[in-house]
Amino acid sequence: MAHLRNIMPLNILTVDFITAQCRRRTSENPTLPCCYSWVAGLAACLVFTGMLTFGKDTFGQQPPPSTLENSSPQEQHSDKTDLPPEQAAQIKQLIEQLGSPSFSEREKSAIALFKMGVIALPQLRLTLESTGDPELRERTQQLITRLTDGRLEEQITDFLAMKDIKFDGWIPIRNILGEDSIATRVLFVELMRKHPTLPGSMLGTPRDRTLAIEAIIGSIQATQLKQMPTTADAFALLLPILDLKVEMPSACEDLIIGILQKATASNIRRDPRLSPSFKALLGHWMSRTTITNREDVLFFGLEWKLENATRELALATIADDSETGVTIQGSALQALAMVGVRSDVMTVRRLLDDTREVTSGSTTRQGIRIRNQLGDLAIATIASIYKVALDDVGFTGVKNDKTFGYFIDEIGFPEGKPEERKQARAMIDAILRAQTQVPVPPDASQDRDAPQK
């Protein structure tokens, strides 16, 4: 191209000179009308000839072999962004940590590199070419793919603008969340950024989801002392364990209980866009929890108004009394007082004669010292299911609670007055006999709705 820059001014000057001469001759002799056509042809020939002659090196020869062919990988992937030495060293260290034997350290490094974005690509590519560690190669390739596949940040912007961007894992997660909205898309982007192994695992195998839940737990545990768990953290813990083939680690159960005690859960519950799907996920989680945290789980089931999940768990708890203590049984009875149905009474009534004490004693709001037995809670639960006021059954001054049915430490009878307990029991027996003698017709609702003749 340098030859062209040199030849073009020369040829143009030559054409201008010939054109000027032609005009002068034409003015002197009008019989030369073809002069301009002749000049144009001559000018074209001169320019073309000059390009061929002087531009031979540019168009007629092959370019010299690329220096990349003979360069080292370091030169091929030199950092074109001129990173500060400190940042370049940080990226190098994070890449080295991708090969750490510590799972949490590997996951933390992967997240940090992903957040750095494309500036980490040169060193990631270098590692991909030079490492002999197959696991490090795989993790590096995954990061490169995520950072280069379709201009990630630009795709995220389009995705949040409700455009049809197909991120791995979006479809199954969208189906679980129940809708395609700005709120669910923002949540998905947060999941991608903070827990990058999760979205893809939802398209993979149970092992993929097992590895994802382990990564999520490690990531949250690494930061929980420094920052509040996020909405994305809460959903991330619940999504993989929808797969019953994925074992739920005890740490997952503990972390979710911890989140339910924090403002994170309160914010989700107040969000009408995310609350329904979170409640559905929470109900599934409840069914997989262990007996260790049963009291807390039942409490949160009532607080979140997860009626079906709470009822099923409470009934299972009462049925499995060999594995549960009296306190847990008491929590199950309390839950059934709020969410139980009449068919559950048959399960509850077998505890009416249970004299085990639930607490060591408490004082009511009226200042009465009481002792409560498991049978007392069974009386209160049956009364609640049949919509009988607790005060009417014999629990003086006790009101039904709209969220928890009743409070356990308020249910009991005064010390030294066993007759009050007997009277309450007799009243419950009468209620049960009355319900047995007057069964509700199976088509009663149809009769009520039928037109009057």
KEGULO-964655 format. One record per residue: residue in one letter; chain; x negated, y, z of N, C-alpha, C in turn. Coordinates in steps of 0.1 Angstrom, whole numbers, m for minus. Atoms other than C-alpha are relative to their C-alpha. Example, Ala and Ser with C-alpha at 12.3 -4.5 7.8 and 13.67 -1.06 7.14 Angstrom:
2
A:A:m9:m12:0:m123:m45:78:m9:12:0
S:A:9:m11:0:m137:m11:71:8:11:8
! end
This chain:
453
M:A:m8:m12:0:0:0:0:m9:13:0
A:A:9:m12:0:m30:23:5:m3:4:m14
H:A:2:m3:14:m37:20:m33:11:7:m6
L:A:m11:m7:6:m2:31:m41:0:14:5
R:A:0:m14:m5:m5:61:m19:m10:9:m8
N:A:11:m7:8:m37:70:m39:4:2:m14
I:A:m2:m1:15:m24:63:m74:12:8:m3
M:A:m12:m7:4:11:78:m72:m2:15:m2
P:A:2:m14:3:0:115:m69:m7:2:m14
L:A:8:m1:12:m24:110:m98:9:m2:m12
N:A:m9:3:12:2:95:m122:11:11:m1
I:A:m11:m10:1:29:121:m113:m6:13:m5
L:A:7:m11:5:4:149:m120:m2:m1:m15
T:A:2:3:15:m4:133:m154:13:2:m8
V:A:m13:m1:7:33:131:m163:4:14:m1
D:A:m4:m14:0:39:167:m153:m8:8:m11
F:A:8:m7:10:10:178:m175:5:m3:m14
I:A:m5:4:13:23:159:m206:13:6:m3
T:A:m13:m5:1:58:171:m200:m1:15:m4
A:A:2:m14:2:46:207:m199:m5:3:m15
Q:A:5:m1:14:27:203:m232:11:m3:m10
C:A:m11:3:9:57:187:m248:10:12:m1
R:A:m10:m11:1:80:216:m239:m6:12:m8
R:A:6:m11:8:55:241:m253:0:m3:m15
R:A:0:3:15:52:222:m286:14:0:m5
T:A:m14:0:5:90:219:m288:5:14:m3
S:A:m4:m14:2:95:256:m284:m7:6:m13
E:A:6:m4:12:70:261:m312:5:m6:m12
N:A:m5:8:11:85:234:m334:12:m7:4
P:A:m13:6:m4:122:226:m329:2:m14:m6
T:A:m2:13:7:118:194:m351:m6:m11:8
L:A:5:10:m9:104:175:m321:10:m4:11
P:A:m10:2:m11:136:165:m302:m3:m13:7
C:A:2:13:m7:123:130:m294:m12:1:10
C:A:12:m1:m9:94:144:m273:3:m5:14
Y:A:m3:4:m14:112:139:m240:1:m15:2
S:A:m1:14:m2:120:103:m246:m13:m7:m1
W:A:14:6:1:84:96:m256:m7:2:13
V:A:7:m3:m12:72:113:m225:5:m9:11
A:A:m5:8:m11:95:94:m202:m5:m14:m1
G:A:6:13:2:83:61:m217:m14:m1:4
L:A:14:0:m3:47:71:m214:m2:1:15
A:A:1:m2:m14:52:82:m178:2:m14:7
A:A:m3:13:m7:68:48:m168:m12:m9:m2
C:A:11:9:3:39:30:m185:m12:3:9
L:A:12:m4:m9:13:50:m166:2:m4:14
V:A:m2:3:m14:29:45:m132:m1:m15:2
F:A:0:14:m2:34:8:m137:m14:m6:m2
T:A:14:5:2:m1:3:m151:m9:3:12
G:A:7:m4:m12:m15:22:m122:2:m9:12
M:A:m4:9:m11:4:0:m97:m7:m13:m2
L:A:6:13:2:m9:m31:m113:m15:0:1
T:A:15:m1:0:m45:m19:m116:m5:3:14
F:A:5:m4:m13:m50:m1:m84:6:m7:12
G:A:m6:7:m11:m26:m22:m63:m2:m14:0
K:A:2:14:1:m41:m55:m71:m2:m6:13
D:A:3:6:m13:m53:m61:m36:13:m2:8
T:A:m13:1:m8:m18:m55:m22:9:m11:m6
F:A:m10:8:5:3:m75:m46:m6:m13:m7
G:A:6:11:7:m21:m98:m64:m8:m10:8
Q:A:8:8:m8:m40:m113:m35:8:m5:12
Q:A:m6:5:m13:m29:m134:m5:m5:8:11
P:A:5:m7:m12:m31:m117:28:m10:m9:8
P:A:9:8:m8:m59:m128:51:7:m8:10
P:A:m6:9:m10:m51:m157:74:3:8:13
S:A:m5:m7:m12:m31:m145:105:m10:m3:11
T:A:9:2:m11:m53:m140:135:7:m8:11
L:A:m7:8:m10:m26:m158:155:m4:m15:m1
E:A:3:14:2:m36:m191:139:m13:m4:7
N:A:13:3:m6:m71:m188:154:m1:5:14
S:A:1:m6:m14:m61:m171:187:4:m10:10
S:A:m4:8:m11:m56:m186:221:15:3:3
P:A:m14:m3:m4:m21:m190:236:1:13:8
Q:A:0:m13:m7:m30:m161:259:2:12:m9
E:A:0:m12:9:m35:m138:229:14:0:m7
Q:A:m12:0:7:m4:m151:211:12:5:9
H:A:m11:m4:m8:18:m144:241:m4:11:10
S:A:4:m12:m9:2:m112:254:12:8:4
D:A:m11:m8:m5:24:m90:274:1:13:m7
K:A:m2:m12:8:37:m64:250:7:11:7
T:A:m7:m10:m8:56:m46:277:m9:8:9
D:A:10:m7:m8:24:m34:294:5:1:14
L:A:m4:0:m14:35:m44:328:m10:4:10
P:A:10:m3:m10:18:m30:359:m6:m13:5
P:A:6:13:m4:m7:m55:372:7:m6:12
E:A:m7:6:m11:13:m59:404:12:m9:m4
Q:A:m12:7:5:44:m69:385:m4:m13:m8
A:A:5:11:7:25:m92:362:m4:m11:10
A:A:5:10:m10:9:m109:392:12:m7:7
Q:A:m11:5:m6:43:m113:408:7:m10:m8
I:A:m6:10:10:57:m130:377:m8:m13:0
K:A:8:11:0:28:m153:376:2:m9:13
Q:A:m2:8:m13:32:m163:413:14:m7:0
L:A:m14:6:0:70:m169:408:0:m12:m9
I:A:0:12:9:63:m192:378:m7:m11:7
E:A:7:10:m7:38:m211:399:9:m7:10
Q:A:m9:6:m11:64:m216:426:11:m8:m6
L:A:m9:9:6:87:m232:400:m4:m15:1
G:A:5:14:m2:65:m263:405:m1:m4:14
S:A:2:2:m14:67:m261:443:8:m13:4
P:A:m7:12:m5:77:m294:461:12:4:8
S:A:m12:m4:m8:102:m273:482:11:4:m10
F:A:m12:m3:9:136:m272:465:4:15:2
S:A:m5:m14:m2:146:m239:481:m10:10:m6
E:A:9:m10:6:114:m222:470:1:0:m15
R:A:m2:0:15:119:m234:434:12:7:m4
E:A:m12:m7:3:154:m222:434:m1:15:2
K:A:2:m15:m3:145:m188:449:m9:6:m11
S:A:9:m5:11:117:m184:423:8:1:m13
A:A:m8:0:12:141:m193:394:9:12:0
I:A:m9:m11:m1:166:m167:406:m7:13:m2
A:A:8:m13:1:140:m140:410:m5:3:m15
L:A:5:m2:14:126:m146:375:12:3:m9
F:A:m12:m3:8:161:m146:360:4:14:2
K:A:m4:m14:m2:169:m113:376:m10:10:m6
M:A:10:m9:6:136:m98:362:3:2:m15
G:A:m4:m1:14:149:m105:327:m11:m3:m10
V:A:9:3:12:130:m104:294:m14:3:3
I:A:14:m3:m2:99:m90:309:m8:m12:5
A:A:7:12:m4:91:m124:323:m2:m10:m11
L:A:0:10:11:94:m141:289:m14:m3:m5
P:A:14:3:5:57:m138:277:m7:m10:9
Q:A:7:10:m9:43:m156:308:8:m13:1
L:A:m8:12:0:72:m181:308:m4:m8:m13
R:A:3:7:12:64:m190:272:m15:m6:0
L:A:14:5:m2:27:m193:280:0:m12:9
T:A:m1:12:m9:35:m217:309:6:m12:m8
L:A:m6:11:7:57:m237:286:m10:m8:m9
E:A:9:6:9:29:m243:262:m12:m6:7
S:A:12:5:m7:1:m249:287:2:m10:11
T:A:m1:8:m11:16:m268:315:1:m15:m4
G:A:m2:14:2:14:m306:318:10:m6:9
D:A:m10:5:m9:40:m309:345:14:0:m7
P:A:m12:0:7:72:m321:329:12:7:7
E:A:m11:m6:m7:95:m308:357:m2:15:m1
L:A:2:m15:1:79:m273:355:3:4:m14
R:A:m3:m3:14:82:m275:317:15:2:m2
E:A:m14:m1:2:119:m282:320:6:12:6
R:A:m6:m12:m7:126:m254:345:m4:12:m8
T:A:4:m12:8:106:m230:324:8:1:m13
Q:A:m8:0:13:125:m240:292:14:5:3
Q:A:m13:m4:m3:158:m235:310:1:15:2
L:A:1:m14:m2:148:m200:321:m1:8:m13
I:A:2:m6:13:136:m191:286:13:0:m8
T:A:m12:1:7:168:m203:271:11:10:5
R:A:m10:m9:m6:190:m183:295:m4:14:m3
L:A:4:m14:1:169:m152:290:1:5:m15
T:A:1:m4:15:168:m153:251:12:m4:m8
D:A:m11:5:8:200:m170:241:10:11:m2
G:A:m10:m10:4:220:m143:224:0:13:8
R:A:1:m12:m7:207:m113:243:9:1:12
L:A:m9:3:m11:221:m121:277:7:12:5
E:A:m6:m12:m6:227:m86:291:11:6:m10
E:A:m9:m5:10:244:m76:258:12:m9:0
Q:A:m12:9:m1:266:m107:260:8:2:12
I:A:m7:m2:m13:275:m100:296:9:12:m2
T:A:m8:m12:2:286:m65:286:12:m3:m8
D:A:m12:4:9:308:m79:258:10:m9:8
F:A:m9:9:m7:321:m106:281:9:7:10
L:A:m8:m8:m9:332:m81:307:9:9:m7
A:A:m10:m7:8:349:m62:279:11:m9:m5
M:A:m10:10:4:371:m93:275:m2:m5:m14
K:A:3:6:13:354:m103:243:m2:m15:1
D:A:1:14:0:352:m140:233:m14:m5:0
I:A:14:4:m1:317:m148:246:1:m14:7
K:A:m1:14:m5:312:m185:252:m12:m3:9
F:A:10:4:m10:290:m189:283:2:m15:4
D:A:m2:13:m5:283:m224:294:7:0:14
G:A:m7:1:m13:307:m234:322:11:9:2
W:A:m11:m10:m2:331:m205:317:13:m7:m1
I:A:m13:6:2:359:m226:304:5:m8:12
P:A:m5:8:m12:361:m252:333:2:9:12
I:A:m1:m9:m12:355:m224:359:13:9:m2
R:A:m12:m8:3:382:m203:342:13:m8:3
N:A:m11:9:m2:406:m232:343:3:m2:15
I:A:m1:2:m14:399:m237:380:5:13:7
L:A:m4:m13:m6:403:m200:388:15:4:m4
G:A:m14:m1:3:436:m201:370:4:11:m10
E:A:m3:m11:10:434:m170:347:m13:6:m6
D:A:11:m7:7:412:m151:323:3:15:3
S:A:m2:m14:m3:410:m116:338:m13:7:3
I:A:12:m7:m3:385:m89:346:m6:m5:13
A:A:5:4:m13:383:m101:382:m7:m14:m1
T:A:6:14:1:376:m138:372:m13:1:m8
R:A:12:m1:8:350:m127:346:m11:7:8
V:A:10:m6:m9:332:m104:371:m6:m11:10
L:A:4:11:m9:331:m134:395:m9:m9:m7
F:A:8:10:8:317:m157:368:m14:6:m3
V:A:13:m6:2:289:m132:360:m8:0:13
E:A:8:0:m13:280:m130:397:m4:m14:3
L:A:5:14:m2:279:m168:398:m12:m3:m9
M:A:12:3:9:256:m169:368:m13:7:5
R:A:12:m7:m5:233:m143:383:m6:m6:13
K:A:5:4:m13:231:m156:418:m2:m15:1
H:A:1:15:m1:236:m194:413:0:m5:m15
P:A:1:3:14:224:m200:377:2:m14:m4
T:A:m2:14:3:225:m238:380:15:m4:0
L:A:m14:4:m2:262:m238:388:8:m1:m13
P:A:m9:1:11:280:m229:356:m2:m12:m9
G:A:3:12:9:263:m255:334:3:m13:6
S:A:m3:13:m7:267:m282:360:15:m4:m1
M:A:m15:3:1:305:m279:357:3:m7:m13
L:A:m2:7:12:301:m293:322:m8:m13:0
G:A:9:11:m1:276:m319:333:5:m12:7
T:A:m3:13:m8:275:m351:354:1:3:15
P:A:m1:m2:m15:282:m356:391:m14:3:6
R:A:13:m3:m5:244:m356:396:m4:15:m3
D:A:2:m15:3:242:m321:379:7:8:11
R:A:m7:m7:m11:268:m309:404:m6:m2:14
T:A:7:2:m13:250:m325:433:m12:9:1
L:A:12:m9:0:218:m307:423:4:15:2
A:A:m5:m14:m1:238:m275:419:4:4:14
I:A:m5:m3:m14:254:m277:454:m12:1:9
E:A:13:m1:m8:219:m283:469:m7:13:m2
A:A:6:m13:3:206:m253:451:7:12:6
I:A:m8:m11:m5:235:m231:462:m2:0:15
I:A:2:0:m15:231:m242:499:m14:6:3
G:A:14:m5:m2:193:m235:497:m1:15:m2
S:A:0:m14:3:199:m201:482:7:8:11
I:A:m8:m7:m11:225:m190:508:m8:m1:13
Q:A:7:2:m13:205:m204:537:m13:9:0
A:A:12:m8:1:174:m184:525:3:14:3
T:A:m3:m14:m1:192:m151:527:10:3:11
Q:A:m11:m2:m9:219:m156:553:m3:9:12
L:A:4:m8:m12:199:m139:581:m2:15:m4
K:A:3:m14:5:193:m108:559:12:7:m6
Q:A:m12:m6:7:226:m103:541:12:m8:2
M:A:m13:7:m1:263:m111:542:2:m9:m12
P:A:m4:8:11:274:m140:521:10:8:m9
T:A:m8:m7:10:291:m128:489:12:m8:m4
T:A:m11:7:6:323:m137:472:m4:m11:m9
A:A:6:11:9:302:m156:446:m5:m11:9
D:A:5:11:m9:286:m176:475:12:m9:4
A:A:m11:8:m5:320:m186:488:6:m9:m10
F:A:m5:8:11:333:m198:455:m10:m11:m4
A:A:10:9:4:300:m214:446:m1:m13:9
L:A:0:12:m9:301:m237:477:12:m9:m3
L:A:m12:8:1:336:m249:468:2:m6:m13
L:A:m2:5:13:334:m254:431:m5:m14:m3
P:A:5:13:3:311:m284:428:6:m12:7
I:A:m5:11:m8:327:m304:455:15:m4:m3
L:A:m13:5:5:360:m306:436:m2:m14:m6
D:A:3:13:5:343:m336:420:m2:m9:12
L:A:0:9:m11:350:m364:445:m13:m9:0
K:A:13:8:1:318:m382:432:m12:8:6
V:A:10:m8:m5:298:m353:446:1:0:16
E:A:m1:0:m15:290:m359:483:m1:14:6
M:A:1:m13:m6:296:m328:504:m9:0:12
P:A:9:0:m11:266:m321:525:6:7:13
S:A:m5:m6:m13:272:m312:562:m3:15:0
A:A:4:m14:1:254:m279:555:11:8:m8
C:A:m10:m7:7:281:m270:530:12:3:8
E:A:m12:m2:m9:309:m275:555:m3:11:10
D:A:4:m10:m10:290:m254:581:0:14:m6
L:A:1:m13:7:283:m226:556:14:6:m3
I:A:m14:m5:3:320:m224:546:7:5:12
I:A:m6:m5:m13:331:m222:582:m6:13:4
G:A:6:m12:m3:306:m195:587:5:12:m8
I:A:m5:m11:9:319:m175:557:14:3:4
L:A:m14:m3:m4:355:m179:569:1:9:13
Q:A:0:m9:m12:345:m161:601:m5:14:m3
K:A:6:m13:4:330:m131:582:10:8:m8
A:A:m9:m10:8:344:m101:563:1:m5:m14
T:A:0:5:13:336:m119:531:14:m7:m3
A:A:m13:7:1:366:m142:536:12:9:1
S:A:m11:m9:m2:388:m114:548:3:8:m13
N:A:m1:m7:12:381:m95:516:6:m8:m11
I:A:m6:9:10:389:m125:494:15:m2:3
R:A:m14:2:m4:422:m130:513:8:12:m4
R:A:m7:m13:4:432:m94:506:1:2:m15
D:A:1:m2:15:424:m97:469:10:m9:m7
P:A:m10:8:6:455:m108:451:m4:m7:m13
R:A:5:6:12:435:m117:420:m8:m13:3
L:A:9:12:m3:411:m142:437:6:m9:11
S:A:m5:8:m12:430:m153:468:7:m13:m3
P:A:m7:13:3:453:m179:452:m10:m11:m4
S:A:10:10:4:424:m198:435:m9:m4:12
F:A:8:4:m11:403:m196:466:7:m8:10
K:A:m8:8:m9:431:m209:488:1:m15:m5
A:A:m1:14:6:435:m239:464:m13:m7:2
L:A:13:6:m2:397:m246:466:m2:m3:15
L:A:2:2:m15:398:m242:504:9:m12:5
G:A:m9:11:m3:427:m267:506:m7:m13:m3
H:A:8:12:4:406:m293:487:m11:m2:10
W:A:12:1:m10:376:m286:510:5:m6:13
M:A:m5:5:m13:397:m292:541:2:m15:0
S:A:m3:14:1:406:m327:529:m13:m8:1
R:A:13:7:1:368:m335:527:m8:3:13
T:A:8:m3:m12:357:m321:561:m1:m12:10
T:A:2:10:m10:345:m342:589:7:3:13
I:A:m7:m2:m13:359:m347:624:m8:9:9
T:A:8:m8:m8:330:m327:638:5:14:1
N:A:m5:m13:0:345:m294:628:16:1:m1
R:A:m15:1:3:382:m305:628:8:12:7
E:A:m8:m11:m6:394:m279:653:m1:13:m7
D:A:2:m12:8:379:m250:633:7:m1:m13
V:A:m6:2:13:391:m264:601:16:1:1
L:A:m14:m2:m1:427:m267:613:4:14:4
F:A:m2:m14:m4:425:m232:628:0:8:m13
F:A:0:m8:12:415:m217:594:11:m4:m10
G:A:m11:4:9:441:m238:576:12:7:4
L:A:m11:m8:m4:467:m221:597:m1:15:m3
E:A:2:m14:2:452:m187:594:2:4:m15
W:A:m2:m2:14:451:m190:556:13:m5:m6
K:A:m13:5:4:486:m205:555:m1:m11:m11
L:A:2:11:9:474:m236:537:9:m12:6
E:A:m9:8:m7:505:m255:548:m1:m15:m4
N:A:1:14:4:502:m287:528:m13:m7:4
A:A:13:5:m4:465:m292:534:m1:m1:15
T:A:1:0:m15:468:m284:571:9:m11:5
R:A:m9:10:m5:498:m307:576:m6:m14:m3
E:A:6:14:3:481:m337:558:m12:m3:9
L:A:12:3:m8:449:m332:578:4:m2:15
A:A:m5:2:m13:468:m329:611:6:m14:2
L:A:m6:14:m1:488:m361:605:m11:m10:0
A:A:11:10:1:456:m379:595:m8:0:13
T:A:8:m1:m12:439:m366:627:8:m8:11
I:A:m7:7:m11:467:m379:650:0:m15:m3
A:A:0:15:3:468:m413:631:m13:m6:4
D:A:13:5:m2:431:m417:636:m5:4:14
D:A:3:m4:m14:431:m412:674:m12:m7:6
S:A:12:7:m6:402:m437:679:m12:8:m2
E:A:12:m8:4:378:m412:663:1:14:6
T:A:m2:m13:m5:392:m381:679:2:1:14
G:A:m2:m2:m15:392:m367:714:13:7:2
V:A:m12:m6:m3:421:m352:732:1:14:m4
T:A:0:m14:5:411:m316:723:4:1:m15
I:A:m3:0:15:412:m324:686:14:m4:m2
Q:A:m14:4:1:445:m342:690:9:12:3
G:A:m7:m12:m4:458:m311:707:1:10:m11
S:A:1:m10:11:447:m289:678:9:m5:m12
A:A:m9:5:10:465:m313:654:15:2:3
L:A:m14:m2:m4:497:m311:674:4:15:m2
Q:A:m3:m14:2:495:m273:674:2:3:m15
A:A:m2:m2:15:491:m273:636:13:m5:m5
L:A:m12:6:4:521:m295:632:12:9:5
A:A:m11:m9:m5:542:m271:653:3:11:m10
M:A:m2:m11:9:536:m245:626:4:m6:m14
V:A:m2:4:14:536:m266:593:7:m14:m1
G:A:m6:13:1:552:m299:603:15:0:m5
V:A:m14:2:4:585:m312:589:6:m11:9
R:A:m7:9:m9:611:m334:605:m4:m14:m1
S:A:5:14:1:597:m366:591:m13:m2:8
D:A:13:2:m8:565:m359:611:3:m2:14
V:A:m3:2:m14:584:m362:644:m3:m14:4
M:A:3:14:m3:580:m399:643:m14:m2:4
T:A:15:1:m4:542:m395:644:m2:7:13
V:A:3:m8:m12:543:m369:671:6:m6:13
R:A:m7:5:m12:568:m386:695:m8:m11:7
R:A:7:11:m8:544:m415:703:m10:6:9
L:A:9:m7:m9:523:m389:721:7:6:12
L:A:m7:m6:m11:551:m378:744:m3:m5:14
D:A:3:6:m13:540:m401:772:m15:0:3
D:A:14:0:m1:503:m393:768:m3:11:11
T:A:3:m9:m12:491:m378:802:m14:6:0
R:A:13:m6:0:456:m369:792:1:15:0
E:A:0:m15:m1:448:m333:801:m8:6:m12
V:A:7:m7:11:439:m310:772:m10:10:5
T:A:9:m10:m6:424:m283:793:0:m3:15
S:A:2:2:m15:413:m282:830:10:9:8
G:A:m10:m8:m7:442:m258:837:m2:15:m5
S:A:0:m14:5:451:m222:828:11:8:7
T:A:m9:m8:m6:471:m193:840:9:7:m11
T:A:m8:m6:10:501:m180:820:0:15:2
R:A:m1:m14:0:509:m144:813:8:5:13
Q:A:m7:m3:m12:533:m145:842:m7:m3:13
G:A:8:3:m11:505:m155:865:2:m14:6
I:A:m2:13:m5:516:m191:869:m11:m10:m4
R:A:11:10:3:489:m217:872:7:m13:m5
I:A:m6:12:6:497:m246:849:m11:m10:m4
R:A:9:11:5:481:m279:838:8:m5:m13
N:A:m7:5:12:488:m291:803:m6:m14:m4
Q:A:3:13:5:488:m327:791:3:m1:m15
L:A:m2:2:15:488:m340:755:15:m2:m2
G:A:m15:2:1:525:m350:761:7:13:0
D:A:m6:m13:m1:533:m314:769:0:7:m14
L:A:1:m6:13:520:m303:735:9:m7:m10
A:A:m9:8:9:540:m331:718:14:6:2
I:A:m13:m5:m3:571:m317:735:2:14:m7
A:A:0:m14:6:563:m281:723:0:m2:m16
T:A:0:2:15:556:m294:687:13:m5:m5
I:A:m13:4:5:588:m313:684:11:11:1
A:A:m10:m12:m2:608:m283:697:m2:10:m11
S:A:3:m10:10:590:m261:672:5:m5:m14
I:A:m4:5:12:597:m284:643:15:1:m2
Y:A:m14:m1:0:634:m284:652:5:14:2
K:A:m3:m14:m2:633:m246:656:7:3:13
V:A:m5:m3:m14:641:m247:693:m10:9:7
A:A:9:m10:m7:627:m218:713:m7:m8:11
L:A:8:7:m10:599:m230:736:5:4:14
D:A:m6:m4:m13:614:m210:765:12:m8:4
D:A:m12:8:m2:646:m230:761:m3:m14:4
V:A:4:14:m3:627:m263:764:m5:m1:15
G:A:5:0:m14:612:m253:798:m14:7:1
F:A:13:m7:m1:580:m234:789:3:15:2
T:A:m5:m13:m4:590:m203:808:m9:11:m5
G:A:7:m12:4:581:m170:791:m9:m2:m13
V:A:9:3:12:563:m187:761:8:2:m12
K:A:m6:m3:12:571:m174:727:m8:m8:m12
N:A:6:6:12:565:m192:693:m8:11:m7
D:A:9:m9:7:536:m177:674:2:m2:m15
K:A:m3:0:14:542:m168:637:m11:m7:m9
T:A:11:5:8:507:m180:626:m4:m14:5
F:A:5:12:m5:497:m208:650:10:m9:8
G:A:m10:8:m6:530:m221:663:1:3:15
Y:A:1:m4:m14:519:m217:699:m15:0:4
F:A:13:0:m4:488:m212:719:m1:m11:11
I:A:1:12:m9:476:m244:737:m1:3:15
D:A:2:m2:m14:466:m228:769:13:6:7
E:A:m13:m4:m6:502:m215:774:10:m11:2
I:A:m9:11:0:518:m249:770:m4:m10:12
G:A:2:8:m11:521:m268:803:10:3:11
F:A:m9:m2:m11:539:m270:836:m7:2:13
P:A:7:m3:m13:532:m257:871:m5:m12:8
E:A:6:11:m8:510:m278:893:10:m2:12
G:A:m8:4:m11:530:m297:919:15:0:m3
K:A:m14:0:4:563:m295:900:2:m9:m11
P:A:m1:10:11:565:m327:880:14:m1:m5
E:A:m14:1:5:603:m324:878:3:9:m12
E:A:m2:m9:12:600:m295:853:m4:m7:m13
R:A:5:7:11:580:m317:830:11:m11:m4
K:A:m10:11:3:607:m345:833:12:6:m6
Q:A:m12:m7:6:635:m320:825:m3:3:m14
A:A:3:m4:14:617:m308:794:0:m13:m9
R:A:0:12:7:611:m344:783:14:m5:m3
A:A:m14:4:2:648:m352:788:7:8:m11
M:A:m6:m8:10:658:m323:767:m5:m4:m14
I:A:5:4:13:635:m334:738:7:m14:m4
D:A:m6:12:3:649:m369:741:15:2:m5
A:A:m13:m3:4:684:m355:738:1:6:m15
I:A:1:m6:13:674:m335:707:m2:m11:m10
L:A:4:11:9:659:m366:691:13:m10:m2
R:A:m12:9:2:691:m387:698:10:7:m8
A:A:m10:m7:8:713:m360:684:m4:0:m15
Q:A:4:0:14:692:m358:652:2:m14:m6
T:A:m2:14:6:694:m396:648:14:m3:m3
Q:A:m14:3:2:731:m397:652:7:8:m11
V:A:m6:m9:10:738:m368:628:m10:2:m11
P:A:10:m1:10:716:m375:598:5:11:m10
V:A:m3:m11:11:714:m347:571:2:m8:m13
P:A:m3:7:13:731:m359:539:m11:4:m10
P:A:11:m3:9:705:m362:511:4:10:m11
D:A:m5:m10:10:727:m340:488:6:12:6
A:A:m6:m11:m7:735:m314:514:m2:13:m7
S:A:2:m13:7:719:m286:494:9:1:m12
Q:A:m8:0:11:739:m296:464:15:4:4
D:A:m14:m3:m5:772:m295:485:1:15:3
R:A:m1:m14:m3:763:m260:497:1:9:m12
D:A:0:m8:12:757:m247:462:12:m3:m9
A:A:m12:4:9:788:m264:447:11:11:1
P:A:m11:m10:m1:816:m240:438:12:m5:8
Q:A:m12:4:m8:846:m240:462:12:m2:m9
K:A:m13:3:8:878:m255:449:12:6:7
! end
